[in-house]
Amino acid sequence: MKNKKVGESQRPLFEKAQEMEERLFGKDLHADDRSFMQSDRYFWHFRPSHHIATGLLTQEDVTLLSQPGKRLLSVGAFPAHLERLLVELGVPSANIVVADKDPAIIGLGNFFETLAFDALDAWPDIGTFDRIIFPECLCTILAEGVKESEASAKDDCARAHPTDALEATLLGGMWRKALDRLRLGGIIRANGPMSHPNVIAAASAHLRGERRNISIESRRYFLSMQCKEEGENS
């Protein structure tokens, strides 16, 4: 039975991803839900095919990233099921950098270039990328950032901002860091941003005011941001 959530343009890649993940990760797939991997932790990891279904990565992206010199940064990548599938699809592992706050990401160094850092803090000097993706960590990053910021205040009266304003500030700051590492014509995509639409709108408005060469598209559980080529329409 076809997955109705998959667009027709994504279907060939989606079906190929499903076939590959059965071969690569068969014993690690959730037995009852075709969107998830198995997990012994408090949260679930999505299957690679789920990220293809959402449009996080397209066949066009795979073709682009398979070329010499093209680069993908995946933030919140651990345990890198999606990235390992990309290699099977023809993307050289040398073109992929995987990052996570969890230091366990370093253990994947035999497969990819790895980085352990908090996306809300300063980003390391890692060059620029054609695609930057946040497969499923964006909402977690923001929730932890808000919690830490509120905990650092002595009491409610000492808080500098209401939660929504704080979340918009954190989100905008993280987007700026990602945009600073995005090549002209590059794209940032994220699955799972569960922020209130007002938060997304506020962060987007600030960025559009600062950088007229970006376009931002957001819908429930998905966000895309593109650094437009010079001369493109707004």
Phi and psi in degrees as GROMACS dihedral restraints (atoms count N, CA, C in turn):
[ dihedral_restraints ]
;  ai    aj    ak    al  type     phi  dphi    fc
    3     4     5     6     1   -73.2    20    10
    4     5     6     7     1   144.4    20    10
    6     7     8     9     1   -78.9    20    10
    7     8     9    10     1   114.6    20    10
    9    10    11    12     1   -69.6    20    10
   10    11    12    13     1   -16.2    20    10
   12    13    14    15     1   -80.6    20    10
   13    14    15    16     1   -10.5    20    10
   15    16    17    18     1   -91.3    20    10
   16    17    18    19     1   123.7    20    10
   18    19    20    21     1   -67.0    20    10
   19    20    21    22     1   153.0    20    10
   21    22    23    24     1   -60.8    20    10
   22    23    24    25     1   -34.1    20    10
   24    25    26    27     1   -68.5    20    10
   25    26    27    28     1   -25.1    20    10
   27    28    29    30     1   -91.8    20    10
   28    29    30    31     1   -13.1    20    10
   30    31    32    33     1   -60.4    20    10
   31    32    33    34     1   -45.5    20    10
   33    34    35    36     1   -59.0    20    10
   34    35    36    37     1   -43.2    20    10
   36    37    38    39     1   -68.4    20    10
   37    38    39    40     1   -39.2    20    10
   39    40    41    42     1   -60.0    20    10
   40    41    42    43     1   -46.8    20    10
   42    43    44    45     1   -67.5    20    10
   43    44    45    46     1   -36.6    20    10
   45    46    47    48     1   -64.9    20    10
   46    47    48    49     1   -40.3    20    10
   48    49    50    51     1   -64.4    20    10
   49    50    51    52     1   -40.3    20    10
   51    52    53    54     1   -60.8    20    10
   52    53    54    55     1   -44.4    20    10
   54    55    56    57     1   -63.4    20    10
   55    56    57    58     1   -44.0    20    10
   57    58    59    60     1   -67.4    20    10
   58    59    60    61     1   -40.8    20    10
   60    61    62    63     1   -69.0    20    10
   61    62    63    64     1   -29.1    20    10
   63    64    65    66     1   -62.8    20    10
   64    65    66    67     1   -40.1    20    10
   66    67    68    69     1   -74.6    20    10
   67    68    69    70     1   -42.1    20    10
   69    70    71    72     1   -79.6    20    10
   70    71    72    73     1   -38.6    20    10
   72    73    74    75     1  -128.3    20    10
   73    74    75    76     1    23.7    20    10
   75    76    77    78     1   -44.6    20    10
   76    77    78    79     1   -49.7    20    10
   78    79    80    81     1   -72.7    20    10
   79    80    81    82     1   -13.6    20    10
   81    82    83    84     1  -100.0    20    10
   82    83    84    85     1     1.2    20    10
   84    85    86    87     1   -84.3    20    10
   85    86    87    88     1   142.7    20    10
   87    88    89    90     1   -62.5    20    10
   88    89    90    91     1   132.0    20    10
   90    91    92    93     1   -71.8    20    10
   91    92    93    94     1   -27.8    20    10
   93    94    95    96     1  -112.1    20    10
   94    95    96    97     1    -9.8    20    10
   96    97    98    99     1  -133.6    20    10
   97    98    99   100     1   117.5    20    10
   99   100   101   102     1   -79.7    20    10
  100   101   102   103     1     8.0    20    10
  102   103   104   105     1   -98.4    20    10
  103   104   105   106     1   -18.0    20    10
  105   106   107   108     1  -119.6    20    10
  106   107   108   109     1   154.9    20    10
  108   109   110   111     1   -85.6    20    10
  109   110   111   112     1   165.6    20    10
  111   112   113   114     1   -69.3    20    10
  112   113   114   115     1   156.0    20    10
  114   115   116   117     1  -152.3    20    10
  115   116   117   118     1   138.2    20    10
  117   118   119   120     1  -107.8    20    10
  118   119   120   121     1    12.8    20    10
  120   121   122   123     1  -107.2    20    10
  121   122   123   124     1  -177.8    20    10
  123   124   125   126     1   -79.6    20    10
  124   125   126   127     1    -4.4    20    10
  126   127   128   129     1  -134.5    20    10
  127   128   129   130     1   164.8    20    10
  129   130   131   132     1  -104.9    20    10
  130   131   132   133     1   146.3    20    10
  132   133   134   135     1   -97.9    20    10
  133   134   135   136     1   139.2    20    10
  135   136   137   138     1   -78.0    20    10
  136   137   138   139     1   153.0    20    10
  138   139   140   141     1   -68.1    20    10
  139   140   141   142     1   153.7    20    10
  141   142   143   144     1   -54.8    20    10
  142   143   144   145     1   -39.2    20    10
  144   145   146   147     1   -64.0    20    10
  145   146   147   148     1   -27.9    20    10
  147   148   149   150     1   -61.7    20    10
  148   149   150   151     1   -42.4    20    10
  150   151   152   153     1   -69.6    20    10
  151   152   153   154     1   -29.4    20    10
  153   154   155   156     1   -69.6    20    10
  154   155   156   157     1   -41.3    20    10
  156   157   158   159     1   -61.4    20    10
  157   158   159   160     1   -36.4    20    10
  159   160   161   162     1   -75.5    20    10
  160   161   162   163     1   -18.2    20    10
  162   163   164   165     1    93.6    20    10
  163   164   165   166     1    10.9    20    10
  165   166   167   168     1   -57.7    20    10
  166   167   168   169     1   -39.7    20    10
  168   169   170   171     1  -134.7    20    10
  169   170   171   172     1   140.0    20    10
  171   172   173   174     1  -118.2    20    10
  172   173   174   175     1   171.7    20    10
  174   175   176   177     1   -60.9    20    10
  175   176   177   178     1   -35.9    20    10
  177   178   179   180     1   -60.4    20    10
  178   179   180   181     1   -40.8    20    10
  180   181   182   183     1   -64.7    20    10
  181   182   183   184     1   -44.0    20    10
  183   184   185   186     1   -61.1    20    10
  184   185   186   187     1   -42.8    20    10
  186   187   188   189     1   -63.2    20    10
  187   188   189   190     1   -45.0    20    10
  189   190   191   192     1   -61.6    20    10
  190   191   192   193     1   -49.3    20    10
  192   193   194   195     1   -72.0    20    10
  193   194   195   196     1   -12.6    20    10
  195   196   197   198     1   -79.0    20    10
  196   197   198   199     1   -11.2    20    10
  198   199   200   201     1   -80.9    20    10
  199   200   201   202     1   148.5    20    10
  201   202   203   204     1   -58.7    20    10
  202   203   204   205     1   136.0    20    10
  204   205   206   207     1    87.4    20    10
  205   206   207   208     1   -11.8    20    10
  207   208   209   210     1   -79.1    20    10
  208   209   210   211     1   151.1    20    10
  210   211   212   213     1  -137.9    20    10
  211   212   213   214     1   140.4    20    10
  213   214   215   216     1  -119.3    20    10
  214   215   216   217     1   132.3    20    10
  216   217   218   219     1  -112.2    20    10
  217   218   219   220     1   123.8    20    10
  219   220   221   222     1  -112.6    20    10
  220   221   222   223     1   115.8    20    10
  222   223   224   225     1  -100.1    20    10
  223   224   225   226     1   130.7    20    10
  225   226   227   228     1    76.2    20    10
  226   227   228   229     1    39.8    20    10
  228   229   230   231     1   -83.8    20    10
  229   230   231   232     1   -23.3    20    10
  231   232   233   234     1   -57.9    20    10
  232   233   234   235     1   133.6    20    10
  234   235   236   237     1   -95.6    20    10
  235   236   237   238     1    21.9    20    10
  237   238   239   240     1    66.3    20    10
  238   239   240   241     1    37.6    20    10
  240   241   242   243     1   -64.5    20    10
  241   242   243   244     1   -45.6    20    10
  243   244   245   246     1   -60.2    20    10
  244   245   246   247     1   -43.6    20    10
  246   247   248   249     1   -68.8    20    10
  247   248   249   250     1   -36.2    20    10
  249   250   251   252     1   -66.5    20    10
  250   251   252   253     1   -35.5    20    10
  252   253   254   255     1   -67.9    20    10
  253   254   255   256     1   -35.9    20    10
  255   256   257   258     1   -59.8    20    10
  256   257   258   259     1   -38.1    20    10
  258   259   260   261     1   -62.2    20    10
  259   260   261   262     1   -41.2    20    10
  261   262   263   264     1   -63.8    20    10
  262   263   264   265     1   -27.9    20    10
  264   265   266   267     1   -82.3    20    10
  265   266   267   268     1    -4.2    20    10
  267   268   269   270     1   113.1    20    10
  268   269   270   271     1     1.6    20    10
  270   271   272   273     1   -81.6    20    10
  271   272   273   274     1   121.6    20    10
  273   274   275   276     1   -60.6    20    10
  274   275   276   277     1   138.0    20    10
  276   277   278   279     1   -60.8    20    10
  277   278   279   280     1   -27.0    20    10
  279   280   281   282     1   -67.3    20    10
  280   281   282   283     1   -16.9    20    10
  282   283   284   285     1   -89.6    20    10
  283   284   285   286     1    -0.2    20    10
  285   286   287   288     1  -118.0    20    10
  286   287   288   289     1   130.5    20    10
  288   289   290   291     1  -117.0    20    10
  289   290   291   292     1   126.6    20    10
  291   292   293   294     1  -110.1    20    10
  292   293   294   295     1   135.5    20    10
  294   295   296   297     1  -133.4    20    10
  295   296   297   298     1   151.2    20    10
  297   298   299   300     1  -163.2    20    10
  298   299   300   301     1   154.1    20    10
  300   301   302   303     1   -70.7    20    10
  301   302   303   304     1   -30.5    20    10
  303   304   305   306     1   -69.2    20    10
  304   305   306   307     1   119.0    20    10
  306   307   308   309     1   -61.7    20    10
  307   308   309   310     1   -12.5    20    10
  309   310   311   312     1   -62.3    20    10
  310   311   312   313     1   -18.1    20    10
  312   313   314   315     1   -59.7    20    10
  313   314   315   316     1   -30.1    20    10
  315   316   317   318     1   -62.5    20    10
  316   317   318   319     1   -26.1    20    10
  318   319   320   321     1   -66.5    20    10
  319   320   321   322     1   -10.9    20    10
  321   322   323   324     1   -93.5    20    10
  322   323   324   325     1    14.1    20    10
  324   325   326   327     1   -61.8    20    10
  325   326   327   328     1   -18.9    20    10
  327   328   329   330     1   -73.9    20    10
  328   329   330   331     1   -18.4    20    10
  330   331   332   333     1  -102.4    20    10
  331   332   333   334     1   -41.7    20    10
  333   334   335   336     1  -141.0    20    10
  334   335   336   337     1   165.9    20    10
  336   337   338   339     1   -69.7    20    10
  337   338   339   340     1   131.4    20    10
  339   340   341   342     1  -123.1    20    10
  340   341   342   343     1   151.3    20    10
  342   343   344   345     1  -142.6    20    10
  343   344   345   346     1   136.8    20    10
  345   346   347   348     1  -112.6    20    10
  346   347   348   349     1   112.2    20    10
  348   349   350   351     1  -160.1    20    10
  349   350   351   352     1   159.2    20    10
  351   352   353   354     1   -88.5    20    10
  352   353   354   355     1   121.4    20    10
  354   355   356   357     1   -64.4    20    10
  355   356   357   358     1   -16.9    20    10
  357   358   359   360     1   -85.2    20    10
  358   359   360   361     1   -16.8    20    10
  360   361   362   363     1   -92.5    20    10
  361   362   363   364     1  -170.7    20    10
  363   364   365   366     1   -62.6    20    10
  364   365   366   367     1   135.8    20    10
  366   367   368   369     1   -88.2    20    10
  367   368   369   370     1   143.5    20    10
  369   370   371   372     1   -68.3    20    10
  370   371   372   373     1   165.0    20    10
  372   373   374   375     1   -78.0    20    10
  373   374   375   376     1    97.6    20    10
  375   376   377   378     1  -124.1    20    10
  376   377   378   379     1    14.9    20    10
  378   379   380   381     1    77.7    20    10
  379   380   381   382     1  -160.0    20    10
  381   382   383   384     1  -121.3    20    10
  382   383   384   385     1   163.4    20    10
  384   385   386   387     1  -137.5    20    10
  385   386   387   388     1   153.8    20    10
  387   388   389   390     1   -85.6    20    10
  388   389   390   391     1   -30.6    20    10
  390   391   392   393     1  -138.1    20    10
  391   392   393   394     1   136.0    20    10
  393   394   395   396     1  -126.3    20    10
  394   395   396   397     1   125.5    20    10
  396   397   398   399     1  -124.9    20    10
  397   398   399   400     1   148.6    20    10
  399   400   401   402     1  -119.5    20    10
  400   401   402   403     1    89.3    20    10
  402   403   404   405     1   -57.4    20    10
  403   404   405   406     1   -46.1    20    10
  405   406   407   408     1  -157.9    20    10
  406   407   408   409     1    21.9    20    10
  408   409   410   411     1  -110.0    20    10
  409   410   411   412     1    -7.4    20    10
  411   412   413   414     1   -60.3    20    10
  412   413   414   415     1   -46.7    20    10
  414   415   416   417     1   -65.5    20    10
  415   416   417   418     1   -35.3    20    10
  417   418   419   420     1   -67.4    20    10
  418   419   420   421     1   -43.6    20    10
  420   421   422   423     1   -58.0    20    10
  421   422   423   424     1   -46.8    20    10
  423   424   425   426     1   -68.2    20    10
  424   425   426   427     1   -42.2    20    10
  426   427   428   429     1   -61.2    20    10
  427   428   429   430     1   -42.9    20    10
  429   430   431   432     1   -67.5    20    10
  430   431   432   433     1   -37.5    20    10
  432   433   434   435     1   -65.4    20    10
  433   434   435   436     1   -43.1    20    10
  435   436   437   438     1   -63.8    20    10
  436   437   438   439     1   -44.5    20    10
  438   439   440   441     1   -60.7    20    10
  439   440   441   442     1   -44.5    20    10
  441   442   443   444     1   -67.1    20    10
  442   443   444   445     1   -39.1    20    10
  444   445   446   447     1   -66.9    20    10
  445   446   447   448     1   -40.5    20    10
  447   448   449   450     1   -69.7    20    10
  448   449   450   451     1   -36.6    20    10
  450   451   452   453     1   -66.5    20    10
  451   452   453   454     1   -27.7    20    10
  453   454   455   456     1   -76.2    20    10
  454   455   456   457     1   -16.4    20    10
  456   457   458   459     1   -78.4    20    10
  457   458   459   460     1   145.2    20    10
  459   460   461   462     1   -69.9    20    10
  460   461   462   463     1   -36.4    20    10
  462   463   464   465     1  -159.7    20    10
  463   464   465   466     1   178.2    20    10
  465   466   467   468     1   -58.3    20    10
  466   467   468   469     1   -38.4    20    10
  468   469   470   471     1   -67.5    20    10
  469   470   471   472     1   -23.1    20    10
  471   472   473   474     1   -86.6    20    10
  472   473   474   475     1    -8.5    20    10
  474   475   476   477     1   -66.9    20    10
  475   476   477   478     1   134.3    20    10
  477   478   479   480     1   -75.9    20    10
  478   479   480   481     1   -31.0    20    10
  480   481   482   483     1  -142.7    20    10
  481   482   483   484     1   150.2    20    10
  483   484   485   486     1   -61.9    20    10
  484   485   486   487     1   161.8    20    10
  486   487   488   489     1   -57.4    20    10
  487   488   489   490     1   -45.8    20    10
  489   490   491   492     1   -60.8    20    10
  490   491   492   493     1   -43.0    20    10
  492   493   494   495     1   -66.0    20    10
  493   494   495   496     1   -39.3    20    10
  495   496   497   498     1   -64.2    20    10
  496   497   498   499     1   -43.5    20    10
  498   499   500   501     1   -63.3    20    10
  499   500   501   502     1   -41.3    20    10
  501   502   503   504     1   -62.8    20    10
  502   503   504   505     1   -38.6    20    10
  504   505   506   507     1   -65.1    20    10
  505   506   507   508     1   -45.1    20    10
  507   508   509   510     1   -64.3    20    10
  508   509   510   511     1   -43.0    20    10
  510   511   512   513     1   -64.0    20    10
  511   512   513   514     1   -46.4    20    10
  513   514   515   516     1   -62.0    20    10
  514   515   516   517     1   -39.3    20    10
  516   517   518   519     1   -64.2    20    10
  517   518   519   520     1   -39.7    20    10
  519   520   521   522     1   -69.2    20    10
  520   521   522   523     1   -40.5    20    10
  522   523   524   525     1   -60.9    20    10
  523   524   525   526     1   -40.0    20    10
  525   526   527   528     1   -59.4    20    10
  526   527   528   529     1   -43.9    20    10
  528   529   530   531     1   -61.6    20    10
  529   530   531   532     1   -41.3    20    10
  531   532   533   534     1   -68.2    20    10
  532   533   534   535     1   -42.3    20    10
  534   535   536   537     1   -63.3    20    10
  535   536   537   538     1   -32.9    20    10
  537   538   539   540     1   -64.6    20    10
  538   539   540   541     1   -18.1    20    10
  540   541   542   543     1  -111.9    20    10
  541   542   543   544     1    14.8    20    10
  543   544   545   546     1  -101.9    20    10
  544   545   546   547     1   130.3    20    10
  546   547   548   549     1   -72.5    20    10
  547   548   549   550     1   156.2    20    10
  549   550   551   552     1   -57.9    20    10
  550   551   552   553     1   130.5    20    10
  552   553   554   555     1    85.9    20    10
  553   554   555   556     1    -4.3    20    10
  555   556   557   558     1   -74.9    20    10
  556   557   558   559     1   167.4    20    10
  558   559   560   561     1  -133.3    20    10
  559   560   561   562     1   138.4    20    10
  561   562   563   564     1  -109.7    20    10
  562   563   564   565     1   132.4    20    10
  564   565   566   567     1  -134.2    20    10
  565   566   567   568     1   149.4    20    10
  567   568   569   570     1  -141.5    20    10
  568   569   570   571     1   137.0    20    10
  570   571   572   573     1   -97.4    20    10
  571   572   573   574     1   147.5    20    10
  573   574   575   576     1    85.2    20    10
  574   575   576   577     1    12.7    20    10
  576   577   578   579     1   -72.0    20    10
  577   578   579   580     1   103.3    20    10
  579   580   581   582     1   -96.9    20    10
  580   581   582   583     1    17.6    20    10
  582   583   584   585     1   -63.9    20    10
  583   584   585   586     1   153.3    20    10
  585   586   587   588     1   -60.0    20    10
  586   587   588   589     1   143.1    20    10
  588   589   590   591     1   -53.2    20    10
  589   590   591   592     1   -30.4    20    10
  591   592   593   594     1   -65.7    20    10
  592   593   594   595     1   -34.2    20    10
  594   595   596   597     1   -67.7    20    10
  595   596   597   598     1   -47.2    20    10
  597   598   599   600     1   -59.4    20    10
  598   599   600   601     1   -44.1    20    10
  600   601   602   603     1   -63.9    20    10
  601   602   603   604     1   -41.7    20    10
  603   604   605   606     1   -65.3    20    10
  604   605   606   607     1   -46.3    20    10
  606   607   608   609     1   -64.0    20    10
  607   608   609   610     1   -39.9    20    10
  609   610   611   612     1   -65.3    20    10
  610   611   612   613     1   -41.9    20    10
  612   613   614   615     1   -61.2    20    10
  613   614   615   616     1   -41.8    20    10
  615   616   617   618     1   -61.9    20    10
  616   617   618   619     1   -44.7    20    10
  618   619   620   621     1   -67.3    20    10
  619   620   621   622     1   -41.0    20    10
  621   622   623   624     1   -64.1    20    10
  622   623   624   625     1   -33.0    20    10
  624   625   626   627     1   -68.8    20    10
  625   626   627   628     1   -32.1    20    10
  627   628   629   630     1   -85.0    20    10
  628   629   630   631     1   -35.3    20    10
  630   631   632   633     1  -132.9    20    10
  631   632   633   634     1   100.9    20    10
  633   634   635   636     1   -76.0    20    10
  634   635   636   637     1    -9.3    20    10
  636   637   638   639     1   -95.9    20    10
  637   638   639   640     1    19.2    20    10
  639   640   641   642     1  -116.4    20    10
  640   641   642   643     1   147.8    20    10
  642   643   644   645     1  -120.2    20    10
  643   644   645   646     1   141.3    20    10
  645   646   647   648     1  -127.6    20    10
  646   647   648   649     1   128.9    20    10
  648   649   650   651     1  -123.6    20    10
  649   650   651   652     1   130.3    20    10
  651   652   653   654     1  -137.2    20    10
  652   653   654   655     1   142.6    20    10
  654   655   656   657     1  -144.6    20    10
  655   656   657   658     1   176.3    20    10
  657   658   659   660     1   -56.6    20    10
  658   659   660   661     1   121.3    20    10
  660   661   662   663     1    68.5    20    10
  661   662   663   664     1    18.8    20    10
  663   664   665   666     1  -153.6    20    10
  664   665   666   667     1   142.3    20    10
  666   667   668   669     1  -144.5    20    10
  667   668   669   670     1   141.5    20    10
  669   670   671   672     1  -136.4    20    10
  670   671   672   673     1   137.5    20    10
  672   673   674   675     1  -136.2    20    10
  673   674   675   676     1   130.5    20    10
  675   676   677   678     1  -124.7    20    10
  676   677   678   679     1   138.2    20    10
  678   679   680   681     1   -91.2    20    10
  679   680   681   682     1   104.7    20    10
  681   682   683   684     1   -74.4    20    10
  682   683   684   685     1   146.8    20    10
  684   685   686   687     1   -67.5    20    10
  685   686   687   688     1   152.4    20    10
  687   688   689   690     1   -59.8    20    10
  688   689   690   691     1   132.2    20    10
  690   691   692   693     1    95.3    20    10
  691   692   693   694     1   -10.6    20    10
  693   694   695   696     1   -70.4    20    10
  694   695   696   697     1   151.2    20    10
  696   697   698   699     1   -70.9    20    10
  697   698   699   700     1   151.6    20    10
